[in-house]
Amino acid sequence: MITEILNFTTSNRVEQIYLEKYNRNENLMINTHLHSQNVEDYINELKEKFSEESDELILLVVKYVLPNKPENIDDDTWKTYQENFTNVWGFKILNPKLF
């Protein structure tokens, strides 16, 4: 079961997360588009999905924060990008017994 949830934020679509407690780096793709779904509901779904797992698991949760608008992108393109990437997250389940 998931016993620990670690939350992070990033403005990169790929992120390397340092887990100080485990002295370990984890690479994570930020590519889960939740659209109108609440992140807490999604986390609860993951908890339910892994509730039968006998090992204690860690869930990494990384929120994608939109970067500043690049100078070379027009306003319409940027507006579309903002609409499509406002609720994007990265999730990764880890088993510390395998570290």
N, C-alpha and C positions, 0 to 999 in steps of 0.2 A: 504494500500500500504506500501511497505518497504520504510521507511524514514531515517533509520539509519543503517549503516553497521559497525560492530566492528570486527577488524582483530586481530588474535592471532596466535602464533606458538607454537608447542609442539613436543617433541620426545616421547610422551606417546600415546598409542592408545585410552585411556580413559582419559579425562581431566576434572578437575573442574575449571571453569572459574569464577573469581570474577568480578562482574560488580559494580565498585565503585559508579558510578552515581546512581545506584538503590539499593546499599547496599545489594546485592543478589549474591548467588552462583548458577551457572548452571552447571550441569553435561552434558558432551557431548562425544559421541562415534565418533572417527575419523575413519570413514569407507566408505567414498564416493570415489571410485576409478574413477577418471576422465580419466585415460589412456591418450589418445592423445588430449582430449578436453581442451581448454583453460579455466581457472577458471573464467575469466571475462565473457566469453560467458555463462557459467553455472549460474553465478550470474544474468546476464541479463535475462536468462530464468526464474529464480525464481522471479525477479522483475515483469516480464510480467505475470507470473502465479498468483501473488498476487496483481496485479494492481487494481482489482475490489474491494478489501477489503477496507471497510470504515475506519477501525481503522489504526492508525499509528503503524507499526510493526518494530521490530529490527531484523536484520539478523546477527547472529554470524557466522564468517568465521574463521576456524582454520586450518592452514596448518600443515601437519605432516612432520617433519624434521627427516630424518633417524638418529638414534643414532650411536654411535661408534660401530664398529664391535666387538661383544662379542668374547672372547678368545676361547671359546669352539665350535665355528662354523667354518667349513672348508670354503675355499675361493669360491668354486663353489656354495655352498648353499647361502653364503652371496651375491654373484653376482646375483643370481636368486631373492633373497629377494629385493635387490636394484632395479632391473628391475621392479618388481611388485609393489613396494611401493614408487616410486619417485613422483607420482602425486596423493597423497591421501589427502583428506580434510574432515573436519567435518563442517556441516552446521546445524543451528538451528534457527527457526523463533520464536520470542517471541512477546507477546502482553503486553506491560507495563501496560495496563489498568487492567490486571488480577493479577498484583503483589500485 
